[in-house]
Amino acid sequence: MTHPTGDPAIPDPAERAALNAALLATGTETGFWDEHGRPAPWPDDIDQWRPETGQPTTHQPGEQPF
């Protein structure tokens, strides 16, 4: 199902609830973790998240990116 914003990667709230229930039943990780490092369900506000669009960092010749 496609999210109202058009992003197919973000399930709508009803689908998130179904996915969270299935993941909880099987013990599968969602890729989200709580403040204690335990697997957590999809966040309720994920459809409000926006990507950061900062300026790309430039590195000096020979400088490591990390």
PDB file of N, CA, C and O in Angstrom:
ATOM      1  N   MET A   1       0.847  -1.186   0.000  1.00  0.00           N
ATOM      2  CA  MET A   1       0.000   0.000   0.000  1.00  0.00           C
ATOM      3  C   MET A   1       0.890   1.246   0.000  1.00  0.00           C
ATOM      4  O   MET A   1       1.928   1.261   0.661  1.00  0.00           O
ATOM      5  N   THR A   2       0.507   2.256  -0.710  1.00  0.00           N
ATOM      6  CA  THR A   2       1.271   3.497  -0.780  1.00  0.00           C
ATOM      7  C   THR A   2       0.789   4.472   0.291  1.00  0.00           C
ATOM      8  O   THR A   2      -0.411   4.621   0.520  1.00  0.00           O
ATOM      9  N   HIS A   3       1.733   5.123   0.934  1.00  0.00           N
ATOM     10  CA  HIS A   3       1.431   6.105   1.974  1.00  0.00           C
ATOM     11  C   HIS A   3       0.797   7.339   1.334  1.00  0.00           C
ATOM     12  O   HIS A   3       1.070   7.626   0.168  1.00  0.00           O
ATOM     13  N   PRO A   4      -0.053   8.085   2.076  1.00  0.00           N
ATOM     14  CA  PRO A   4      -0.688   9.284   1.516  1.00  0.00           C
ATOM     15  C   PRO A   4       0.295  10.304   0.938  1.00  0.00           C
ATOM     16  O   PRO A   4      -0.063  11.073   0.046  1.00  0.00           O
ATOM     17  N   THR A   5       1.536  10.313   1.444  1.00  0.00           N
ATOM     18  CA  THR A   5       2.519  11.234   0.889  1.00  0.00           C
ATOM     19  C   THR A   5       3.090  10.722  -0.422  1.00  0.00           C
ATOM     20  O   THR A   5       3.859  11.414  -1.088  1.00  0.00           O
ATOM     21  N   GLY A   6       2.704   9.493  -0.793  1.00  0.00           N
ATOM     22  CA  GLY A   6       3.205   8.904  -2.025  1.00  0.00           C
ATOM     23  C   GLY A   6       4.440   8.050  -1.817  1.00  0.00           C
ATOM     24  O   GLY A   6       4.939   7.461  -2.776  1.00  0.00           O
ATOM     25  N   ASP A   7       4.951   7.963  -0.593  1.00  0.00           N
ATOM     26  CA  ASP A   7       6.134   7.161  -0.314  1.00  0.00           C
ATOM     27  C   ASP A   7       5.720   5.718  -0.065  1.00  0.00           C
ATOM     28  O   ASP A   7       5.078   5.433   0.946  1.00  0.00           O
ATOM     29  N   PRO A   8       6.071   4.796  -0.964  1.00  0.00           N
ATOM     30  CA  PRO A   8       5.653   3.402  -0.792  1.00  0.00           C
ATOM     31  C   PRO A   8       6.372   2.702   0.356  1.00  0.00           C
ATOM     32  O   PRO A   8       5.953   1.618   0.761  1.00  0.00           O
ATOM     33  N   ALA A   9       7.449   3.291   0.895  1.00  0.00           N
ATOM     34  CA  ALA A   9       8.201   2.659   1.970  1.00  0.00           C
ATOM     35  C   ALA A   9       7.555   2.849   3.341  1.00  0.00           C
ATOM     36  O   ALA A   9       7.911   2.143   4.285  1.00  0.00           O
ATOM     37  N   ILE A  10       6.619   3.779   3.471  1.00  0.00           N
ATOM     38  CA  ILE A  10       5.982   4.043   4.763  1.00  0.00           C
ATOM     39  C   ILE A  10       4.556   3.510   4.731  1.00  0.00           C
ATOM     40  O   ILE A  10       3.707   4.042   4.015  1.00  0.00           O
ATOM     41  N   PRO A  11       4.287   2.446   5.513  1.00  0.00           N
ATOM     42  CA  PRO A  11       2.913   1.923   5.539  1.00  0.00           C
ATOM     43  C   PRO A  11       1.962   2.901   6.229  1.00  0.00           C
ATOM     44  O   PRO A  11       2.381   3.685   7.080  1.00  0.00           O
ATOM     45  N   ASP A  12       0.688   2.852   5.860  1.00  0.00           N
ATOM     46  CA  ASP A  12      -0.290   3.719   6.517  1.00  0.00           C
ATOM     47  C   ASP A  12      -0.528   3.210   7.947  1.00  0.00           C
ATOM     48  O   ASP A  12      -0.098   2.103   8.271  1.00  0.00           O
ATOM     49  N   PRO A  13      -1.204   3.992   8.814  1.00  0.00           N
ATOM     50  CA  PRO A  13      -1.346   3.604  10.223  1.00  0.00           C
ATOM     51  C   PRO A  13      -1.974   2.227  10.431  1.00  0.00           C
ATOM     52  O   PRO A  13      -1.515   1.483  11.297  1.00  0.00           O
ATOM     53  N   ALA A  14      -2.996   1.867   9.677  1.00  0.00           N
ATOM     54  CA  ALA A  14      -3.626   0.556   9.852  1.00  0.00           C
ATOM     55  C   ALA A  14      -2.667  -0.565   9.473  1.00  0.00           C
ATOM     56  O   ALA A  14      -2.593  -1.592  10.149  1.00  0.00           O
ATOM     57  N   GLU A  15      -1.942  -0.355   8.393  1.00  0.00           N
ATOM     58  CA  GLU A  15      -0.977  -1.371   7.962  1.00  0.00           C
ATOM     59  C   GLU A  15       0.177  -1.467   8.956  1.00  0.00           C
ATOM     60  O   GLU A  15       0.674  -2.563   9.217  1.00  0.00           O
ATOM     61  N   ARG A  16       0.618  -0.312   9.526  1.00  0.00           N
ATOM     62  CA  ARG A  16       1.675  -0.336  10.550  1.00  0.00           C
ATOM     63  C   ARG A  16       1.232  -1.144  11.755  1.00  0.00           C
ATOM     64  O   ARG A  16       2.014  -1.923  12.299  1.00  0.00           O
ATOM     65  N   ALA A  17      -0.023  -0.968  12.181  1.00  0.00           N
ATOM     66  CA  ALA A  17      -0.527  -1.717  13.333  1.00  0.00           C
ATOM     67  C   ALA A  17      -0.505  -3.213  13.049  1.00  0.00           C
ATOM     68  O   ALA A  17      -0.111  -4.001  13.910  1.00  0.00           O
ATOM     69  N   ALA A  18      -0.925  -3.613  11.845  1.00  0.00           N
ATOM     70  CA  ALA A  18      -0.916  -5.034  11.474  1.00  0.00           C
ATOM     71  C   ALA A  18       0.516  -5.560  11.407  1.00  0.00           C
ATOM     72  O   ALA A  18       0.797  -6.662  11.879  1.00  0.00           O
ATOM     73  N   LEU A  19       1.413  -4.781  10.826  1.00  0.00           N
ATOM     74  CA  LEU A  19       2.816  -5.192  10.749  1.00  0.00           C
ATOM     75  C   LEU A  19       3.430  -5.315  12.141  1.00  0.00           C
ATOM     76  O   LEU A  19       4.144  -6.277  12.423  1.00  0.00           O
ATOM     77  N   ASN A  20       3.153  -4.347  13.006  1.00  0.00           N
ATOM     78  CA  ASN A  20       3.691  -4.393  14.367  1.00  0.00           C
ATOM     79  C   ASN A  20       3.204  -5.630  15.107  1.00  0.00           C
ATOM     80  O   ASN A  20       3.980  -6.273  15.814  1.00  0.00           O
ATOM     81  N   ALA A  21       1.928  -5.972  14.952  1.00  0.00           N
ATOM     82  CA  ALA A  21       1.378  -7.157  15.617  1.00  0.00           C
ATOM     83  C   ALA A  21       2.052  -8.419  15.086  1.00  0.00           C
ATOM     84  O   ALA A  21       2.403  -9.311  15.858  1.00  0.00           O
ATOM     85  N   ALA A  22       2.231  -8.494  13.768  1.00  0.00           N
ATOM     86  CA  ALA A  22       2.880  -9.673  13.181  1.00  0.00           C
ATOM     87  C   ALA A  22       4.343  -9.763  13.612  1.00  0.00           C
ATOM     88  O   ALA A  22       4.836 -10.847  13.925  1.00  0.00           O
ATOM     89  N   LEU A  23       5.035  -8.623  13.627  1.00  0.00           N
ATOM     90  CA  LEU A  23       6.432  -8.627  14.040  1.00  0.00           C
ATOM     91  C   LEU A  23       6.577  -9.003  15.509  1.00  0.00           C
ATOM     92  O   LEU A  23       7.504  -9.726  15.874  1.00  0.00           O
ATOM     93  N   LEU A  24       5.677  -8.525  16.350  1.00  0.00           N
ATOM     94  CA  LEU A  24       5.710  -8.859  17.765  1.00  0.00           C
ATOM     95  C   LEU A  24       5.487 -10.353  17.965  1.00  0.00           C
ATOM     96  O   LEU A  24       6.152 -10.977  18.791  1.00  0.00           O
ATOM     97  N   ALA A  25       4.558 -10.922  17.215  1.00  0.00           N
ATOM     98  CA  ALA A  25       4.240 -12.348  17.343  1.00  0.00           C
ATOM     99  C   ALA A  25       5.411 -13.229  16.911  1.00  0.00           C
ATOM    100  O   ALA A  25       5.611 -14.307  17.469  1.00  0.00           O
ATOM    101  N   THR A  26       6.176 -12.785  15.934  1.00  0.00           N
ATOM    102  CA  THR A  26       7.283 -13.606  15.424  1.00  0.00           C
ATOM    103  C   THR A  26       8.635 -13.225  16.002  1.00  0.00           C
ATOM    104  O   THR A  26       9.613 -13.945  15.806  1.00  0.00           O
ATOM    105  N   GLY A  27       8.709 -12.106  16.712  1.00  0.00           N
ATOM    106  CA  GLY A  27       9.974 -11.666  17.292  1.00  0.00           C
ATOM    107  C   GLY A  27      10.908 -11.025  16.284  1.00  0.00           C
ATOM    108  O   GLY A  27      12.102 -10.885  16.551  1.00  0.00           O
ATOM    109  N   THR A  28      10.389 -10.635  15.139  1.00  0.00           N
ATOM    110  CA  THR A  28      11.199 -10.017  14.091  1.00  0.00           C
ATOM    111  C   THR A  28      11.460  -8.557  14.423  1.00  0.00           C
ATOM    112  O   THR A  28      10.596  -7.871  14.969  1.00  0.00           O
ATOM    113  N   GLU A  29      12.664  -8.084  14.086  1.00  0.00           N
ATOM    114  CA  GLU A  29      12.999  -6.682  14.334  1.00  0.00           C
ATOM    115  C   GLU A  29      12.464  -5.801  13.213  1.00  0.00           C
ATOM    116  O   GLU A  29      12.446  -6.206  12.050  1.00  0.00           O
ATOM    117  N   THR A  30      12.026  -4.593  13.565  1.00  0.00           N
ATOM    118  CA  THR A  30      11.496  -3.641  12.585  1.00  0.00           C
ATOM    119  C   THR A  30      12.571  -2.734  12.022  1.00  0.00           C
ATOM    120  O   THR A  30      12.377  -2.099  10.985  1.00  0.00           O
ATOM    121  N   GLY A  31      13.706  -2.672  12.705  1.00  0.00           N
ATOM    122  CA  GLY A  31      14.738  -1.715  12.326  1.00  0.00           C
ATOM    123  C   GLY A  31      14.675  -0.476  13.207  1.00  0.00           C
ATOM    124  O   GLY A  31      15.455   0.459  13.025  1.00  0.00           O
ATOM    125  N   PHE A  32      13.745  -0.465  14.168  1.00  0.00           N
ATOM    126  CA  PHE A  32      13.628   0.617  15.142  1.00  0.00           C
ATOM    127  C   PHE A  32      13.890   0.034  16.521  1.00  0.00           C
ATOM    128  O   PHE A  32      13.512  -1.101  16.811  1.00  0.00           O
ATOM    129  N   TRP A  33      14.550   0.833  17.376  1.00  0.00           N
ATOM    130  CA  TRP A  33      14.853   0.387  18.721  1.00  0.00           C
ATOM    131  C   TRP A  33      14.459   1.458  19.720  1.00  0.00           C
ATOM    132  O   TRP A  33      14.471   2.648  19.406  1.00  0.00           O
ATOM    133  N   ASP A  34      14.106   1.024  20.945  1.00  0.00           N
ATOM    134  CA  ASP A  34      13.741   1.993  21.978  1.00  0.00           C
ATOM    135  C   ASP A  34      15.007   2.535  22.636  1.00  0.00           C
ATOM    136  O   ASP A  34      16.120   2.195  22.235  1.00  0.00           O
ATOM    137  N   GLU A  35      14.826   3.384  23.654  1.00  0.00           N
ATOM    138  CA  GLU A  35      15.967   4.037  24.298  1.00  0.00           C
ATOM    139  C   GLU A  35      16.852   3.061  25.058  1.00  0.00           C
ATOM    140  O   GLU A  35      17.949   3.426  25.482  1.00  0.00           O
ATOM    141  N   HIS A  36      16.391   1.817  25.239  1.00  0.00           N
ATOM    142  CA  HIS A  36      17.173   0.800  25.933  1.00  0.00           C
ATOM    143  C   HIS A  36      17.817  -0.188  24.962  1.00  0.00           C
ATOM    144  O   HIS A  36      18.453  -1.152  25.388  1.00  0.00           O
ATOM    145  N   GLY A  37      17.654   0.047  23.656  1.00  0.00           N
ATOM    146  CA  GLY A  37      18.264  -0.815  22.659  1.00  0.00           C
ATOM    147  C   GLY A  37      17.451  -2.039  22.306  1.00  0.00           C
ATOM    148  O   GLY A  37      17.937  -2.920  21.598  1.00  0.00           O
ATOM    149  N   ARG A  38      16.223  -2.109  22.786  1.00  0.00           N
ATOM    150  CA  ARG A  38      15.360  -3.249  22.470  1.00  0.00           C
ATOM    151  C   ARG A  38      14.590  -2.974  21.180  1.00  0.00           C
ATOM    152  O   ARG A  38      14.252  -1.826  20.892  1.00  0.00           O
ATOM    153  N   PRO A  39      14.309  -4.033  20.397  1.00  0.00           N
ATOM    154  CA  PRO A  39      13.501  -3.817  19.186  1.00  0.00           C
ATOM    155  C   PRO A  39      12.173  -3.147  19.543  1.00  0.00           C
ATOM    156  O   PRO A  39      11.545  -3.475  20.550  1.00  0.00           O
ATOM    157  N   ALA A  40      11.763  -2.209  18.703  1.00  0.00           N
ATOM    158  CA  ALA A  40      10.534  -1.450  18.945  1.00  0.00           C
ATOM    159  C   ALA A  40       9.666  -1.486  17.689  1.00  0.00           C
ATOM    160  O   ALA A  40      10.177  -1.719  16.594  1.00  0.00           O
ATOM    161  N   PRO A  41       8.364  -1.260  17.835  1.00  0.00           N
ATOM    162  CA  PRO A  41       7.477  -1.225  16.665  1.00  0.00           C
ATOM    163  C   PRO A  41       7.689   0.039  15.839  1.00  0.00           C
ATOM    164  O   PRO A  41       8.420   0.946  16.234  1.00  0.00           O
ATOM    165  N   TRP A  42       7.030   0.073  14.682  1.00  0.00           N
ATOM    166  CA  TRP A  42       7.071   1.278  13.847  1.00  0.00           C
ATOM    167  C   TRP A  42       6.570   2.461  14.672  1.00  0.00           C
ATOM    168  O   TRP A  42       5.560   2.332  15.364  1.00  0.00           O
ATOM    169  N   PRO A  43       7.248   3.613  14.619  1.00  0.00           N
ATOM    170  CA  PRO A  43       6.776   4.794  15.341  1.00  0.00           C
ATOM    171  C   PRO A  43       5.439   5.289  14.786  1.00  0.00           C
ATOM    172  O   PRO A  43       5.204   5.243  13.578  1.00  0.00           O
ATOM    173  N   ASP A  44       4.575   5.759  15.670  1.00  0.00           N
ATOM    174  CA  ASP A  44       3.270   6.273  15.239  1.00  0.00           C
ATOM    175  C   ASP A  44       3.392   7.514  14.373  1.00  0.00           C
ATOM    176  O   ASP A  44       2.525   7.773  13.538  1.00  0.00           O
ATOM    177  N   ASP A  45       4.458   8.285  14.559  1.00  0.00           N
ATOM    178  CA  ASP A  45       4.605   9.546  13.824  1.00  0.00           C
ATOM    179  C   ASP A  45       5.539   9.441  12.623  1.00  0.00           C
ATOM    180  O   ASP A  45       6.002  10.465  12.120  1.00  0.00           O
ATOM    181  N   ILE A  46       5.827   8.234  12.154  1.00  0.00           N
ATOM    182  CA  ILE A  46       6.784   8.084  11.059  1.00  0.00           C
ATOM    183  C   ILE A  46       6.323   8.799   9.791  1.00  0.00           C
ATOM    184  O   ILE A  46       7.152   9.243   8.996  1.00  0.00           O
ATOM    185  N   ASP A  47       5.014   8.914   9.595  1.00  0.00           N
ATOM    186  CA  ASP A  47       4.520   9.598   8.394  1.00  0.00           C
ATOM    187  C   ASP A  47       4.750  11.108   8.457  1.00  0.00           C
ATOM    188  O   ASP A  47       4.517  11.805   7.469  1.00  0.00           O
ATOM    189  N   GLN A  48       5.200  11.620   9.598  1.00  0.00           N
ATOM    190  CA  GLN A  48       5.504  13.043   9.732  1.00  0.00           C
ATOM    191  C   GLN A  48       7.004  13.310   9.643  1.00  0.00           C
ATOM    192  O   GLN A  48       7.427  14.466   9.663  1.00  0.00           O
ATOM    193  N   TRP A  49       7.812  12.253   9.545  1.00  0.00           N
ATOM    194  CA  TRP A  49       9.256  12.426   9.460  1.00  0.00           C
ATOM    195  C   TRP A  49       9.612  13.029   8.115  1.00  0.00           C
ATOM    196  O   TRP A  49       8.976  12.729   7.104  1.00  0.00           O
ATOM    197  N   ARG A  50      10.603  13.859   8.103  1.00  0.00           N
ATOM    198  CA  ARG A  50      11.091  14.469   6.873  1.00  0.00           C
ATOM    199  C   ARG A  50      12.602  14.252   6.798  1.00  0.00           C
ATOM    200  O   ARG A  50      13.284  14.348   7.819  1.00  0.00           O
ATOM    201  N   PRO A  51      13.128  13.968   5.632  1.00  0.00           N
ATOM    202  CA  PRO A  51      14.577  13.766   5.525  1.00  0.00           C
ATOM    203  C   PRO A  51      15.336  15.064   5.765  1.00  0.00           C
ATOM    204  O   PRO A  51      14.853  16.150   5.445  1.00  0.00           O
ATOM    205  N   GLU A  52      16.521  14.936   6.328  1.00  0.00           N
ATOM    206  CA  GLU A  52      17.382  16.103   6.491  1.00  0.00           C
ATOM    207  C   GLU A  52      17.983  16.430   5.137  1.00  0.00           C
ATOM    208  O   GLU A  52      18.441  15.545   4.415  1.00  0.00           O
ATOM    209  N   THR A  53      17.976  17.682   4.809  1.00  0.00           N
ATOM    210  CA  THR A  53      18.531  18.098   3.527  1.00  0.00           C
ATOM    211  C   THR A  53      19.580  19.178   3.755  1.00  0.00           C
ATOM    212  O   THR A  53      19.429  20.317   3.314  1.00  0.00           O
ATOM    213  N   GLY A  54      20.633  18.801   4.444  1.00  0.00           N
ATOM    214  CA  GLY A  54      21.723  19.742   4.692  1.00  0.00           C
ATOM    215  C   GLY A  54      22.698  19.755   3.526  1.00  0.00           C
ATOM    216  O   GLY A  54      22.569  18.983   2.576  1.00  0.00           O
ATOM    217  N   GLN A  55      23.656  20.631   3.616  1.00  0.00           N
ATOM    218  CA  GLN A  55      24.688  20.715   2.600  1.00  0.00           C
ATOM    219  C   GLN A  55      25.611  19.505   2.709  1.00  0.00           C
ATOM    220  O   GLN A  55      25.936  19.086   3.820  1.00  0.00           O
ATOM    221  N   PRO A  56      26.041  18.934   1.588  1.00  0.00           N
ATOM    222  CA  PRO A  56      26.961  17.798   1.663  1.00  0.00           C
ATOM    223  C   PRO A  56      28.301  18.253   2.248  1.00  0.00           C
ATOM    224  O   PRO A  56      28.751  19.375   2.016  1.00  0.00           O
ATOM    225  N   THR A  57      28.915  17.365   2.999  1.00  0.00           N
ATOM    226  CA  THR A  57      30.212  17.705   3.566  1.00  0.00           C
ATOM    227  C   THR A  57      31.286  17.464   2.519  1.00  0.00           C
ATOM    228  O   THR A  57      31.217  16.512   1.742  1.00  0.00           O
ATOM    229  N   THR A  58      32.259  18.327   2.515  1.00  0.00           N
ATOM    230  CA  THR A  58      33.388  18.159   1.598  1.00  0.00           C
ATOM    231  C   THR A  58      34.608  17.797   2.427  1.00  0.00           C
ATOM    232  O   THR A  58      34.806  18.318   3.525  1.00  0.00           O
ATOM    233  N   HIS A  59      35.411  16.910   1.894  1.00  0.00           N
ATOM    234  CA  HIS A  59      36.584  16.425   2.607  1.00  0.00           C
ATOM    235  C   HIS A  59      37.842  16.896   1.890  1.00  0.00           C
ATOM    236  O   HIS A  59      37.859  17.067   0.671  1.00  0.00           O
ATOM    237  N   GLN A  60      38.868  17.097   2.660  1.00  0.00           N
ATOM    238  CA  GLN A  60      40.172  17.450   2.112  1.00  0.00           C
ATOM    239  C   GLN A  60      40.753  16.203   1.428  1.00  0.00           C
ATOM    240  O   GLN A  60      40.416  15.084   1.816  1.00  0.00           O
ATOM    241  N   PRO A  61      41.589  16.369   0.453  1.00  0.00           N
ATOM    242  CA  PRO A  61      42.220  15.204  -0.188  1.00  0.00           C
ATOM    243  C   PRO A  61      42.904  14.321   0.855  1.00  0.00           C
ATOM    244  O   PRO A  61      43.678  14.805   1.681  1.00  0.00           O
ATOM    245  N   GLY A  62      42.614  13.040   0.808  1.00  0.00           N
ATOM    246  CA  GLY A  62      43.210  12.088   1.740  1.00  0.00           C
ATOM    247  C   GLY A  62      42.494  11.980   3.068  1.00  0.00           C
ATOM    248  O   GLY A  62      42.835  11.113   3.872  1.00  0.00           O
ATOM    249  N   GLU A  63      41.497  12.842   3.332  1.00  0.00           N
ATOM    250  CA  GLU A  63      40.753  12.816   4.604  1.00  0.00           C
ATOM    251  C   GLU A  63      39.711  11.718   4.558  1.00  0.00           C
ATOM    252  O   GLU A  63      39.040  11.534   3.542  1.00  0.00           O
ATOM    253  N   GLN A  64      39.571  10.987   5.653  1.00  0.00           N
ATOM    254  CA  GLN A  64      38.582   9.910   5.737  1.00  0.00           C
ATOM    255  C   GLN A  64      37.196  10.508   5.913  1.00  0.00           C
ATOM    256  O   GLN A  64      37.060  11.509   6.616  1.00  0.00           O
ATOM    257  N   PRO A  65      36.148   9.930   5.298  1.00  0.00           N
ATOM    258  CA  PRO A  65      34.808  10.502   5.403  1.00  0.00           C
ATOM    259  C   PRO A  65      34.150  10.304   6.757  1.00  0.00           C
ATOM    260  O   PRO A  65      33.136  10.944   7.039  1.00  0.00           O
ATOM    261  N   PHE A  66      34.688   9.443   7.598  1.00  0.00           N
ATOM    262  CA  PHE A  66      34.031   9.191   8.888  1.00  0.00           C
ATOM    263  C   PHE A  66      34.890   9.643  10.025  1.00  0.00           C
ATOM    264  O   PHE A  66      34.500   9.510  11.185  1.00  0.00           O
TER     265      PHE A  66
END
